[in-house]
Every structure is written in structure tokens, then in C-alpha cells.
Amino acid sequence: MPPVHVMLKPASGLCNMRCTYCFYADEMKNRTRTDYGIMSLCTLENVVRRVLAFAEGSCTIAFQGGEPTLAGLDFYRELLRLEREYNSRKIPVSNTLQTNGYALDGEWCSFFAREHFLIGLSVDGIKATHDAYRKDAAGADTYFHTLEAARMLEAAGADFNVLTVVNGKTAPKIRRIYEQYRRLGFRWQQYIACLDPLGEGHSREYSLRPEVYGQFLIDLFQLWHLDLLKGEQPYIRQFENYVGILLGRQPESCEQRGVCSLQTIVEADGSVYPCDFYCLDEYRLGNLNEDSMETILDRLRESGFLQDSVNHTEECRGCPYFFICRGGCRRHREAGDEALRGQNRFCRAYKMFFDACLPQLQEIARRISA
């Protein structure tokens, strides 16, 4: 078996913030039960026990939400105890957690540092772009609160990267955002294209239009490339993966593979889904309180979910950039218009980007392989 990666939602979709564009809040509205509360310690034990019985080579357990810190610090202390108890074969286990940082304090940050959690901290650039859509439950701004969380993580010595949603506000401001991240010392950066609600096109104020996304990618790459030439570039996963593809490597991001991969997303009640973007009733694969990992993955293979992700149009397959673009994320190929299925809604953006930047990506790959 390849390394096992499992994502847990210990607080389901519950959150102490109210981000306007939250894709999981939209998914919750589109299923019979909106949220599943806080994961019980019994369910946590069953998940850890079954995952570690199945895993070979290595295992990553990721925590996401909603907001996973709502499960409380004692939940994660119990996680570590269970990992020690059930990891009888002593395989390497990594823990990661994505957070808005709202509940972090010195105790949380020291715990993350001491126990080697890799933290993804959600930050949407500068104050104006962040506070546009990332409000707390009372409707107040959260930017400076998030920067304080970053400061505490850094002071504690915790490893963290910043996760930025690329939307209608952040994309045009990427040059200012990049410089702000440089000043703040954010060396590890990940940019995530904003999702519109299920079945919708680019109809919301925050929606990311293809031409805007294309220019964003070009601007960000140019900034990154200038720093690369000076040996001062931050780590940006999307660009690193494109270079890796040119070198014949498998990208870590399933979006950049162009097809869905074996994933296990575990909701707070133990229910399992094939992808974070498809935690919907019709995609439920079982429950780790009752089913083994082998059973779950057999159902995934039998469901046709993975096969259905190979739905690229003939135009897409014939594109000169398909070898590196690979059609992007399946979710971006499922427009509300059935006639457009298989056509990535950001196709124009990727063509803009590769028209402008592919030669430089190829030169980077040539230098690495020389």
C-alpha cells in the first residue's frame, strides 16, 4: 500500500468564524444532516485503530473543518495516546491541522510545536482582502487576530504554512499580498481557488472569474520567479508541483494530477467520504465505527467515483497544455450546465498562465535536471 492519508473533521462543519465563501457550509446545506457535532473519543479511537491497522509505510492524519480546534486540546492529547497505543508496527505518523487561528493561544501553540503538528493557517492576504469575507461569528474583522495566531505559532517554534483562498478580492491584489507575506516572513504558502456553491457558476461577489485567476497566476509566478533567481523564493506548492510534473514526478496535489486519488474523509460521526468536496449523502462510503479501511476503499473503487473523475472533454485532452494541466480538479469540471461537464471552469485561466509562463517552468526543470 502507498502511504495512507486520512482527513478527520472532529468538529464537523462547526466554526467560530463565518467566512462568506466557505465551501463546507454550502455542502452542509446540501445533505440531510447539516453537522455531526464534536467527534466522540470512542469514534476517535475506532478511527485511529482501524487506520493504523491498515496503514503501511507511513500515515498522515489531517484535521480540518469547520474549525478543528473546537474539539478542544484534550481531544488531541487523547489522539496522541491512541496513536502510541495502536501503532504496534511503529510506522511514522504525521499529524497536520488546518485552522483559522481564532482559538489559538500559547498552550495550543506550544502543544503543536512539542508534538510536531504541521499547521495550515488560513490568511487571505492584506487586511482589506482578509476582512472582506473572513468575519467572526459576531460579524467582526479577524485579520489582526489571525496575525497574532501566526506570531504565537512562530514564537512557539511550531511549523506552519499559510493557506490563502484566491477569490475576487485577493486575486487582483496578489502583488501587495506577496510583499506583505515577505514582510511577515511567511515562507510556506498555498493558494486555493475559491469554490462557488454547488451547481453555480461565477455568480457571487467573491467568485473567481477565469480571466482574473489567469492574471493572478501570471503575476504570482513572476514574483516567485524573480525571487527564485535570487535564491529567495517562498515555497508555493502549485509551482513546485508543475516543475515536478516536468521532471516526471507525481504531484502531491490531486488537483494537479487531474484525476481523483484514494482519499478518506471522516466526518465527526465516523462517516467516510471520498473527497472533502463531496461530503454529501450520495457519496457516503460507510462508517469507521463499523467498517474496516479495506471495506471502505473497496466501496470507493466499486462506486465509480475515481473513474468518473476521468471526464475530460476531447477538447481538453487535445490541448497542448494537457500534459501539465491535466484538466485540474474534478469539482471545477462539474458546472451547473450539463453540456459543460468535463470542461474546467478555469480552462481559460490555465491557458493564459501556460501561454505566459510555461517556458520559464521548463527552464527551471532543465536547470534542476542538468
C-alpha positions as CSV (number, residue, x, y, z in Angstrom):
1,M,0.0,0.0,0.0
2,P,1.1,3.6,-0.6
3,P,1.3,6.0,2.4
4,V,-2.1,6.4,4.0
5,H,-3.6,9.9,4.3
6,V,-6.8,10.3,6.3
7,M,-8.6,13.6,6.9
8,L,-10.8,14.0,10.1
9,K,-13.4,16.6,10.7
10,P,-13.5,16.4,14.5
11,A,-15.9,19.4,14.8
12,S,-17.8,18.6,11.6
13,G,-18.7,21.9,9.9
14,L,-19.0,23.8,13.2
15,C,-16.9,27.0,13.2
16,N,-16.2,30.1,15.3
17,M,-16.0,32.2,12.1
18,R,-18.4,32.9,9.3
19,C,-16.4,33.1,6.1
20,T,-18.7,34.1,3.3
21,Y,-17.3,31.7,0.7
22,C,-17.0,28.6,3.0
23,F,-17.5,25.6,0.7
24,Y,-18.2,23.3,3.6
25,A,-21.0,25.4,4.8
26,D,-22.5,25.0,1.4
27,E,-22.0,21.2,1.4
28,M,-23.7,21.1,4.8
29,K,-26.8,22.8,3.3
30,N,-26.9,20.1,0.6
31,R,-27.2,17.0,2.8
32,T,-29.8,15.5,5.1
33,R,-27.9,16.3,8.3
34,T,-26.0,19.6,8.3
35,D,-23.4,18.9,11.0
36,Y,-22.5,16.0,13.2
37,G,-21.3,17.8,16.3
38,I,-18.0,17.1,18.0
39,M,-16.4,13.7,17.4
40,S,-16.6,11.4,20.4
41,L,-13.5,9.9,21.9
42,C,-15.0,6.5,21.1
43,T,-15.2,7.3,17.4
44,L,-11.7,8.8,17.5
45,E,-10.4,5.5,18.9
46,N,-12.1,3.5,16.3
47,V,-10.8,5.7,13.5
48,V,-7.2,5.6,14.8
49,R,-7.3,1.8,15.5
50,R,-8.6,1.0,12.0
51,V,-6.4,3.4,10.2
52,L,-3.2,2.2,11.9
53,A,-4.2,-1.4,11.4
54,F,-4.4,-0.7,7.7
55,A,-1.5,1.7,7.1
56,E,1.8,0.6,5.7
57,G,5.0,2.6,5.2
58,S,3.7,5.9,6.8
59,C,0.4,7.5,7.8
60,T,-0.8,11.1,7.8
61,I,-3.8,12.2,9.9
62,A,-5.1,15.6,8.9
63,F,-7.6,17.6,10.9
64,Q,-9.9,20.1,9.1
65,G,-13.3,21.6,9.5
66,G,-15.3,23.6,10.1
67,E,-12.8,24.6,12.7
68,P,-11.0,21.6,14.2
69,T,-9.7,23.3,17.4
70,L,-13.3,23.4,18.6
71,A,-12.8,19.8,19.6
72,G,-10.5,21.0,22.4
73,L,-6.9,20.4,23.3
74,D,-7.7,17.3,25.3
75,F,-9.1,15.7,22.2
76,Y,-5.6,16.0,20.5
77,R,-3.8,14.8,23.7
78,E,-6.0,11.7,23.5
79,L,-5.2,11.3,19.8
80,L,-1.5,11.1,20.6
81,R,-2.2,8.5,23.3
82,L,-4.2,6.4,20.9
83,E,-1.6,6.7,18.2
84,R,1.0,5.3,20.6
85,E,-1.3,2.5,21.7
86,Y,-2.4,1.3,18.3
87,N,0.8,1.9,16.3
88,S,2.2,-1.5,17.1
89,R,4.3,-1.7,13.9
90,K,5.9,1.7,14.7
91,I,5.2,3.3,11.4
92,P,5.9,7.0,11.0
93,V,2.7,9.0,11.8
94,S,2.4,12.7,10.9
95,N,-0.4,15.0,12.2
96,T,-1.5,18.1,10.4
97,L,-4.2,20.6,11.3
98,Q,-5.8,23.5,9.3
99,T,-7.1,26.3,11.4
100,N,-8.4,29.9,11.2
101,G,-6.3,30.6,14.3
102,Y,-9.2,32.2,16.2
103,A,-8.9,29.9,19.3
104,L,-5.1,29.6,19.4
105,D,-3.2,30.7,22.5
106,G,0.2,29.9,23.9
107,E,-0.9,26.5,25.2
108,W,-2.2,25.4,21.8
109,C,0.9,26.7,20.0
110,S,3.3,25.0,22.5
111,F,1.5,21.8,22.1
112,F,1.7,21.9,18.3
113,A,5.4,22.7,18.5
114,R,6.2,20.0,21.0
115,E,4.2,17.3,19.2
116,H,5.3,18.3,15.7
117,F,1.9,19.1,14.2
118,L,2.2,20.8,10.9
119,I,-0.3,23.7,10.9
120,G,-2.1,25.3,8.0
121,L,-3.2,28.8,9.0
122,S,-5.9,30.5,6.8
123,V,-4.9,34.0,5.9
124,D,-6.4,36.0,3.0
125,G,-3.6,38.4,2.3
126,I,-3.8,42.0,3.5
127,K,-6.3,43.4,5.9
128,A,-8.8,44.7,3.2
129,T,-8.9,41.3,1.4
130,H,-8.9,39.2,4.5
131,D,-11.6,41.1,6.4
132,A,-13.9,41.3,3.3
133,Y,-15.1,37.7,3.7
134,R,-13.5,36.3,6.9
135,K,-15.6,37.6,9.8
136,D,-16.1,36.1,13.2
137,A,-19.4,34.9,14.5
138,A,-20.4,38.4,15.6
139,G,-19.5,39.9,12.2
140,A,-16.3,41.5,13.4
141,D,-13.0,41.6,11.4
142,T,-10.4,38.9,12.1
143,Y,-7.2,39.9,10.3
144,F,-5.2,41.1,13.3
145,H,-6.4,38.2,15.3
146,T,-5.0,35.9,12.6
147,L,-1.7,37.7,12.5
148,E,-1.5,37.2,16.3
149,A,-2.0,33.5,15.8
150,A,0.9,33.4,13.3
151,R,3.1,35.3,15.8
152,M,2.3,32.9,18.6
153,L,2.9,29.8,16.3
154,E,6.3,31.3,15.3
155,A,7.3,32.2,18.8
156,A,6.5,28.6,20.0
157,G,8.6,27.2,17.2
158,A,5.6,25.4,15.5
159,D,5.8,24.6,11.8
160,F,3.1,26.3,9.8
161,N,2.2,27.5,6.4
162,V,-0.4,30.0,5.2
163,L,-3.4,29.0,3.2
164,T,-4.9,31.7,1.1
165,V,-8.2,31.5,-0.8
166,V,-7.9,33.0,-4.2
167,N,-11.2,34.9,-4.8
168,G,-12.5,38.1,-6.4
169,K,-10.8,40.3,-3.8
170,T,-7.5,38.5,-3.2
171,A,-6.6,37.7,-6.9
172,P,-6.2,41.3,-8.1
173,K,-4.2,42.2,-5.0
174,I,-1.6,39.4,-5.2
175,R,1.4,41.7,-5.6
176,R,0.5,43.6,-2.4
177,I,-0.3,40.2,-0.7
178,Y,3.0,38.7,-1.8
179,E,5.0,41.6,-0.4
180,Q,3.0,41.5,2.8
181,Y,3.8,37.8,3.2
182,R,7.5,38.6,2.5
183,R,7.5,41.2,5.3
184,L,5.7,38.8,7.7
185,G,8.2,36.0,6.9
186,F,5.6,33.6,5.5
187,R,7.9,31.3,3.6
188,W,5.4,28.4,3.0
189,Q,2.4,29.4,1.0
190,Q,-0.5,27.6,-0.5
191,Y,-3.1,29.3,-2.7
192,I,-6.6,27.7,-3.2
193,A,-9.0,28.7,-5.9
194,C,-12.3,29.7,-4.4
195,L,-15.2,27.3,-4.9
196,D,-18.7,28.6,-5.8
197,P,-21.7,26.9,-4.3
198,L,-22.7,23.5,-5.7
199,G,-24.2,23.8,-9.1
200,E,-23.4,27.5,-9.5
201,G,-21.1,29.4,-11.9
202,H,-19.2,32.6,-11.1
203,S,-22.3,34.4,-9.8
204,R,-21.2,35.6,-6.3
205,E,-19.4,38.8,-5.3
206,Y,-16.4,36.7,-4.1
207,S,-16.5,34.4,-7.2
208,L,-13.2,33.9,-9.0
209,R,-13.6,34.6,-12.7
210,P,-11.3,32.7,-15.1
211,E,-9.6,35.8,-16.6
212,V,-8.9,37.2,-13.1
213,Y,-7.5,33.8,-12.0
214,G,-5.3,33.6,-15.1
215,Q,-3.8,37.0,-14.4
216,F,-3.3,36.1,-10.7
217,L,-1.3,33.0,-11.6
218,I,0.9,35.0,-14.0
219,D,1.5,37.8,-11.5
220,L,2.3,35.4,-8.7
221,F,4.6,33.3,-10.8
222,Q,6.5,36.4,-12.0
223,L,7.1,37.4,-8.4
224,W,8.0,33.9,-7.3
225,H,10.4,33.5,-10.3
226,L,12.2,36.8,-9.6
227,D,12.8,35.5,-6.1
228,L,13.8,32.1,-7.4
229,L,16.6,33.7,-9.5
230,K,17.9,35.3,-6.3
231,G,17.5,32.0,-4.3
232,E,15.0,33.7,-2.0
233,Q,11.7,32.2,-3.3
234,P,9.0,31.0,-0.9
235,Y,7.6,27.5,-1.2
236,I,4.5,27.7,-3.4
237,R,3.0,24.2,-3.8
238,Q,1.3,24.8,-7.2
239,F,4.5,26.0,-8.9
240,E,6.7,23.3,-7.2
241,N,4.3,20.7,-8.5
242,Y,4.3,22.0,-12.0
243,V,8.1,21.8,-12.0
244,G,7.8,18.3,-10.6
245,I,5.5,17.2,-13.4
246,L,8.0,18.4,-16.0
247,L,10.6,16.3,-14.2
248,G,8.4,13.2,-14.4
249,R,7.3,13.2,-10.7
250,Q,3.8,12.6,-9.4
251,P,2.3,15.9,-8.0
252,E,1.2,15.7,-4.4
253,S,-1.9,17.7,-5.2
254,C,-4.8,15.7,-6.6
255,E,-6.0,18.8,-8.5
256,Q,-2.7,18.7,-10.4
257,R,-3.0,15.0,-11.1
258,G,-6.2,15.7,-13.0
259,V,-7.9,12.6,-11.5
260,C,-9.2,11.8,-8.1
261,S,-7.0,9.8,-5.8
262,L,-7.7,7.4,-2.9
263,Q,-8.8,9.6,0.0
264,T,-10.6,9.0,3.2
265,I,-12.5,12.0,4.7
266,V,-14.0,11.2,8.1
267,E,-16.9,13.2,9.5
268,A,-17.4,13.6,13.2
269,D,-19.8,10.6,13.5
270,G,-17.2,8.4,11.7
271,S,-18.9,8.5,8.3
272,V,-16.5,8.3,5.4
273,Y,-16.5,10.2,2.1
274,P,-14.1,10.1,-0.9
275,C,-13.2,13.8,-1.0
276,D,-13.6,17.0,1.1
277,F,-15.6,18.5,-1.8
278,Y,-18.0,15.6,-1.8
279,C,-19.1,15.0,1.8
280,L,-22.6,14.6,0.6
281,D,-25.2,11.8,1.4
282,E,-24.9,10.2,-2.1
283,Y,-21.2,9.7,-1.7
284,R,-21.1,8.2,1.8
285,L,-18.9,5.0,1.8
286,G,-19.6,3.7,5.3
287,N,-18.5,4.4,8.9
288,L,-15.2,3.6,10.6
289,N,-17.1,2.8,13.8
290,E,-18.4,-0.3,11.9
291,D,-16.3,-0.8,8.7
292,S,-12.7,-1.6,8.1
293,M,-10.5,0.6,5.9
294,E,-10.3,-2.3,3.5
295,T,-14.1,-2.3,3.2
296,I,-14.2,1.5,2.8
297,L,-11.7,1.5,0.0
298,D,-13.3,-1.4,-1.8
299,R,-16.6,0.5,-1.8
300,L,-14.7,3.6,-3.1
301,R,-13.3,1.6,-6.0
302,E,-16.7,0.0,-6.7
303,S,-18.6,3.3,-6.5
304,G,-17.1,4.6,-9.8
305,F,-16.1,7.9,-8.1
306,L,-12.5,7.6,-9.1
307,Q,-13.4,6.5,-12.7
308,D,-15.9,9.4,-13.0
309,S,-13.1,11.9,-12.4
310,V,-11.6,10.9,-15.8
311,N,-14.3,13.0,-17.5
312,H,-12.1,15.4,-19.5
313,T,-13.6,16.6,-22.8
314,E,-12.0,15.8,-26.1
315,E,-11.0,19.4,-26.5
316,C,-9.3,19.2,-23.1
317,R,-7.4,16.1,-24.0
318,G,-6.3,17.6,-27.3
319,C,-5.0,20.8,-25.6
320,P,-1.2,21.3,-25.9
321,Y,-1.1,22.0,-22.2
322,F,-2.9,18.9,-21.1
323,F,0.3,17.1,-20.2
324,I,1.0,19.6,-17.4
325,C,-2.5,21.0,-16.7
326,R,-4.3,17.6,-16.7
327,G,-7.7,19.2,-16.6
328,G,-7.5,20.4,-13.0
329,C,-9.8,19.5,-10.1
330,R,-12.9,17.3,-10.8
331,R,-15.1,19.8,-8.9
332,H,-14.1,22.5,-11.3
333,R,-15.2,20.3,-14.2
334,E,-18.7,19.9,-12.9
335,A,-20.6,23.1,-14.0
336,G,-24.3,23.5,-13.5
337,D,-24.7,23.2,-17.3
338,E,-24.5,19.5,-18.1
339,A,-23.2,20.4,-21.6
340,L,-20.1,21.8,-20.0
341,R,-19.2,18.8,-17.8
342,G,-15.6,17.8,-18.2
343,Q,-14.6,21.3,-19.1
344,N,-12.7,23.0,-16.3
345,R,-14.3,26.3,-15.5
346,F,-10.7,27.8,-15.1
347,C,-9.6,26.5,-18.6
348,R,-9.1,30.0,-19.9
349,A,-7.0,30.9,-16.8
350,Y,-4.7,27.9,-17.2
351,K,-4.2,28.7,-20.9
352,M,-3.3,32.3,-20.0
353,F,-0.9,31.1,-17.4
354,F,0.9,28.5,-19.5
355,D,1.0,30.8,-22.6
356,A,2.9,33.2,-20.4
357,C,4.9,31.0,-18.0
358,L,5.5,27.5,-19.4
359,P,8.8,28.4,-21.0
360,Q,10.2,29.6,-17.6
361,L,8.8,26.5,-15.9
362,Q,10.6,24.3,-18.4
363,E,13.8,26.2,-18.0
364,I,13.6,25.7,-14.2
365,A,13.1,22.0,-14.8
366,R,16.1,21.8,-17.2
367,R,18.3,23.5,-14.6
368,I,17.3,21.1,-11.9
369,S,17.8,18.0,-14.1
370,A,21.2,19.2,-15.6
